[in-house]
Amino acid sequence: MLHYAVVFFVIALIAALFGFGGIAAGAVGIAKILFFVFIVLAVVSFLFGALKGR
């Protein structure tokens, strides 16, 4: 999931470089959502791993 967030961020950078502001804003929005979903899933995974190892 983090890979997809990075891919959308790169797409946003390239789109912004070529002047496609709407596409860049959309790609950044998707990248932000994917990044925060990744963070939440990573924290949940770490918590369950810590509880399971107990």
C-alpha positions as CSV (number, residue, x, y, z in Angstrom):
1,M,0.0,0.0,0.0
2,L,2.9,2.3,0.7
3,H,4.1,1.6,-2.8
4,Y,0.9,2.8,-4.3
5,A,1.0,6.0,-2.2
6,V,4.5,6.7,-3.5
7,V,3.4,6.0,-7.1
8,F,0.5,8.4,-6.9
9,F,2.9,11.0,-5.3
10,V,5.3,10.7,-8.2
11,I,2.4,10.9,-10.7
12,A,1.3,14.1,-8.9
13,L,4.8,15.6,-9.1
14,I,5.0,14.8,-12.8
15,A,1.5,16.2,-13.5
16,A,2.4,19.4,-11.6
17,L,5.6,19.7,-13.5
18,F,3.7,19.7,-16.8
19,G,1.0,22.0,-15.5
20,F,-1.9,19.6,-14.9
21,G,-3.0,21.1,-11.6
22,G,-6.3,19.2,-11.3
23,I,-4.7,15.8,-12.0
24,A,-1.9,16.6,-9.6
25,A,-4.4,17.6,-6.8
26,G,-6.3,14.4,-7.3
27,A,-3.2,12.2,-7.2
28,V,-2.0,13.9,-4.1
29,G,-5.4,13.3,-2.4
30,I,-5.2,9.6,-3.3
31,A,-1.6,9.4,-2.1
32,K,-2.6,11.0,1.3
33,I,-5.5,8.6,1.8
34,L,-3.3,5.6,0.9
35,F,-0.5,6.8,3.2
36,F,-2.8,7.3,6.2
37,V,-4.5,3.9,5.6
38,F,-1.0,2.4,5.5
39,I,-0.1,4.0,8.8
40,V,-3.3,2.8,10.5
41,L,-2.8,-0.7,9.3
42,A,0.8,-0.7,10.3
43,V,0.0,0.5,13.9
44,V,-2.8,-2.1,14.2
45,S,-0.5,-4.8,12.9
46,F,2.2,-3.9,15.4
47,L,-0.2,-3.8,18.3
48,F,-1.7,-7.2,17.4
49,G,1.9,-8.6,17.0
50,A,2.9,-7.3,20.4
51,L,-0.2,-8.7,22.1
52,K,0.2,-12.1,20.4
53,G,3.8,-12.4,21.5
54,R,2.8,-11.8,25.1
